[in-house]
Amino acid sequence: MSQKGKLAPSMMCADFLNLEKELRVLEALDIEYLHIDIMDGRFVPNITLGTDYVKKMKENTHIPLDIHLMVQRPEEKLDWFEFGAGDYVSFHYEATKHVHKVIQAIKSRGAKAMLAINPGTPLSVLEEVVDDLDGVLVMSVNPGFAGQKLVPQSLDKIRRLRAMYPQLDIEVDGNVNFENAVKMREAGANIFVSGTSGIFEKSGTLESNAEKLRKCIE
């Protein structure tokens, strides 16, 4: 596979009481992206990180952001968030009637656009917009909460997606533990969102978990 495996720690799983300390560790580990989940309590039944969190991340780290919008009508809310060149912004196909409009709005600010697809979302939704996308975020769990188990069909979806669009970044989010990361990499994913079952797994340190995960996605 030509794309290098990259890590995107899920910052909703970070230790908020020691956030700056963990941020400096992630920088020292050459982490490629910081995955920031934005949930509105409507598109998914949870509320997580928000506008001020994104602003503070932009001000306090050089690591590009990977903003995951799990919100209704993202076209109305993009201006709430600070992002730009080098950052990724993903949104869900089902969240808007104006998919192409959202993609263009993201790219007009210099960021890279990614369409997120749920376990039940068919790959066919990509057909009319794929030429304008920089990547696809494959949800390997149903979005909304950390700590869920992998939906097994997700591996075949990644495999089919890679065969269809070899040029795209394929990010995977959901139960990216050390065992599943190997399978996801073999299927064709190259960006890995990792939370409580991976890089923030409690029995290891950020350093040891990141090293172990790197080996899984080589």
C-alpha positions as CSV (number, residue, x, y, z in Angstrom):
1,M,0.0,0.0,0.0
2,S,1.4,3.4,-1.0
3,Q,-0.2,5.5,1.8
4,K,1.8,5.6,5.0
5,G,-0.2,4.6,8.1
6,K,-1.0,7.7,10.2
7,L,-2.4,8.1,13.7
8,A,-5.2,10.4,14.8
9,P,-5.8,10.1,18.5
10,S,-9.4,10.7,19.6
11,M,-9.2,13.8,21.8
12,M,-12.5,13.1,23.4
13,C,-10.7,10.3,25.2
14,A,-7.8,12.4,26.4
15,D,-7.3,13.3,30.1
16,F,-8.9,16.8,30.2
17,L,-7.3,17.5,33.6
18,N,-3.9,17.0,32.0
19,L,-4.6,18.0,28.5
20,E,-1.6,20.2,27.9
21,K,0.8,17.6,29.2
22,E,-0.8,14.9,26.9
23,L,-0.7,17.3,24.0
24,R,3.1,17.8,24.4
25,V,3.6,14.0,24.5
26,L,1.6,13.6,21.3
27,E,3.7,16.3,19.6
28,A,6.9,14.5,20.7
29,L,5.5,11.3,19.3
30,D,5.1,12.9,15.8
31,I,1.3,12.2,15.8
32,E,-0.1,13.2,12.4
33,Y,-3.6,14.4,13.3
34,L,-5.7,15.2,16.4
35,H,-9.2,13.8,15.9
36,I,-11.8,16.1,17.4
37,D,-15.4,14.8,17.6
38,I,-18.1,17.4,17.4
39,M,-21.5,16.0,18.4
40,D,-24.7,18.1,18.6
41,G,-27.1,15.8,20.5
42,R,-29.3,15.6,17.4
43,F,-27.4,13.8,14.6
44,V,-26.0,11.5,17.4
45,P,-27.4,11.1,20.9
46,N,-24.4,12.7,22.6
47,I,-22.8,16.1,23.1
48,T,-19.0,16.4,23.1
49,L,-16.3,18.9,22.1
50,G,-17.1,22.3,20.8
51,T,-15.9,25.6,19.2
52,D,-13.7,26.8,22.1
53,Y,-11.9,23.4,22.2
54,V,-11.1,23.6,18.5
55,K,-9.9,27.2,18.9
56,K,-7.6,26.2,21.8
57,M,-6.2,23.3,19.8
58,K,-5.4,25.6,16.9
59,E,-3.7,28.1,19.2
60,N,-1.6,25.5,21.2
61,T,-0.3,22.8,18.8
62,H,1.2,22.5,15.4
63,I,-0.5,19.1,14.9
64,P,-3.1,19.4,12.1
65,L,-6.7,18.9,13.3
66,D,-9.0,16.2,12.1
67,I,-12.4,17.7,12.8
68,H,-15.3,15.2,12.7
69,L,-18.6,16.9,12.5
70,M,-21.4,14.7,13.7
71,V,-24.0,17.5,13.4
72,Q,-27.1,18.3,11.5
73,R,-26.8,20.8,8.6
74,P,-23.0,21.2,8.8
75,E,-23.2,23.8,6.0
76,E,-24.7,26.2,8.6
77,K,-22.0,25.5,11.2
78,L,-18.6,25.4,9.4
79,D,-18.0,29.1,10.2
80,W,-18.2,28.3,13.9
81,F,-14.9,26.4,13.8
82,E,-11.3,27.4,13.2
83,F,-9.6,25.3,10.6
84,G,-7.5,25.8,7.5
85,A,-4.6,24.4,5.5
86,G,-3.4,21.0,6.6
87,D,-6.5,20.2,8.6
88,Y,-9.1,17.6,7.7
89,V,-12.8,18.2,8.2
90,S,-15.3,15.3,7.8
91,F,-19.1,15.4,7.9
92,H,-21.8,12.7,7.4
93,Y,-23.6,12.1,4.2
94,E,-27.0,11.8,6.0
95,A,-26.5,15.2,7.9
96,T,-27.1,17.4,4.9
97,K,-29.0,17.7,1.6
98,H,-26.1,19.7,0.2
99,V,-23.1,17.4,0.3
100,H,-21.2,19.0,-2.6
101,K,-21.8,22.5,-1.1
102,V,-20.2,21.4,2.2
103,I,-17.2,19.9,0.5
104,Q,-16.6,23.1,-1.5
105,A,-17.0,25.2,1.7
106,I,-14.4,23.2,3.5
107,K,-11.9,23.3,0.6
108,S,-12.4,27.0,0.1
109,R,-10.7,27.5,3.4
110,G,-7.7,25.4,2.4
111,A,-8.6,22.3,4.4
112,K,-9.1,18.8,3.1
113,A,-12.7,17.4,2.9
114,M,-13.7,14.0,4.0
115,L,-17.1,12.3,3.8
116,A,-18.0,10.1,6.8
117,I,-20.1,7.0,6.2
118,N,-21.8,5.0,8.9
119,P,-21.9,1.2,9.0
120,G,-25.2,1.2,7.2
121,T,-24.3,3.9,4.6
122,P,-23.6,2.3,1.2
123,L,-20.5,3.2,-0.8
124,S,-22.6,4.3,-3.7
125,V,-23.2,7.7,-2.0
126,L,-19.6,8.6,-2.9
127,E,-20.2,8.3,-6.7
128,E,-21.2,11.8,-7.5
129,V,-18.7,13.6,-5.2
130,V,-15.6,11.4,-5.0
131,D,-13.6,13.6,-7.4
132,D,-13.8,16.5,-4.9
133,L,-13.0,14.5,-1.8
134,D,-9.6,14.1,-0.2
135,G,-10.7,11.1,1.9
136,V,-13.4,9.0,3.3
137,L,-14.0,8.3,7.0
138,V,-15.3,4.8,7.5
139,M,-17.2,4.5,10.8
140,S,-16.6,1.0,12.1
141,V,-19.1,1.6,14.9
142,N,-22.3,3.6,14.9
143,P,-21.2,7.1,15.8
144,G,-21.9,8.8,19.1
145,F,-20.0,7.0,21.9
146,A,-16.5,5.7,22.6
147,G,-15.9,2.1,23.7
148,Q,-18.2,0.3,21.2
149,K,-17.3,-3.0,19.4
150,L,-16.3,-3.2,15.8
151,V,-19.1,-3.8,13.3
152,P,-17.5,-6.7,11.4
153,Q,-18.8,-5.7,7.9
154,S,-16.7,-2.6,8.2
155,L,-13.5,-4.5,7.2
156,D,-15.0,-5.6,3.9
157,K,-16.3,-2.0,3.3
158,I,-12.7,-0.7,3.7
159,R,-11.4,-3.3,1.3
160,R,-14.0,-2.5,-1.3
161,L,-13.5,1.2,-0.9
162,R,-9.7,0.9,-1.4
163,A,-10.2,-1.2,-4.5
164,M,-12.6,1.4,-5.9
165,Y,-10.6,4.6,-5.0
166,P,-6.9,3.8,-4.5
167,Q,-6.0,7.5,-4.5
168,L,-8.1,8.4,-1.4
169,D,-7.1,8.6,2.2
170,I,-9.2,6.1,4.1
171,E,-9.7,6.9,7.7
172,V,-11.3,4.4,10.1
173,D,-13.0,5.3,13.4
174,G,-14.4,2.9,16.0
175,N,-12.8,0.2,18.2
176,V,-9.3,0.7,16.6
177,N,-7.5,-1.5,19.1
178,F,-4.2,-3.2,18.4
179,E,-5.8,-6.3,17.0
180,N,-8.3,-4.5,14.8
181,A,-5.8,-2.0,13.6
182,V,-3.8,-4.8,11.9
183,K,-7.0,-6.0,10.1
184,M,-8.0,-2.5,9.1
185,R,-4.6,-1.8,7.7
186,E,-4.6,-5.0,5.7
187,A,-8.1,-4.0,4.4
188,G,-6.7,-0.7,3.1
189,A,-7.1,2.0,5.8
190,N,-4.3,4.5,6.2
191,I,-5.5,6.9,8.9
192,F,-6.5,5.4,12.3
193,V,-8.6,7.2,14.9
194,S,-7.7,5.6,18.2
195,G,-9.2,6.2,21.6
196,T,-9.8,4.2,24.8
197,S,-9.0,0.8,23.1
198,G,-5.8,2.0,21.6
199,I,-3.6,5.1,22.2
200,F,-5.5,6.1,25.4
201,E,-5.7,2.5,26.7
202,K,-5.3,2.7,30.4
203,S,-2.9,-0.2,31.0
204,G,-0.2,1.5,28.9
205,T,1.3,4.9,28.5
206,L,0.8,7.2,25.5
207,E,4.3,6.5,24.4
208,S,4.1,2.7,24.7
209,N,0.6,2.6,23.2
210,A,1.6,4.8,20.2
211,E,4.7,2.6,19.6
212,K,2.6,-0.5,19.7
213,L,-0.1,1.0,17.4
214,R,2.6,2.2,14.9
215,K,3.8,-1.4,14.6
216,C,0.3,-2.6,13.9
217,I,-0.2,-0.2,11.0
218,E,3.2,-0.4,9.3
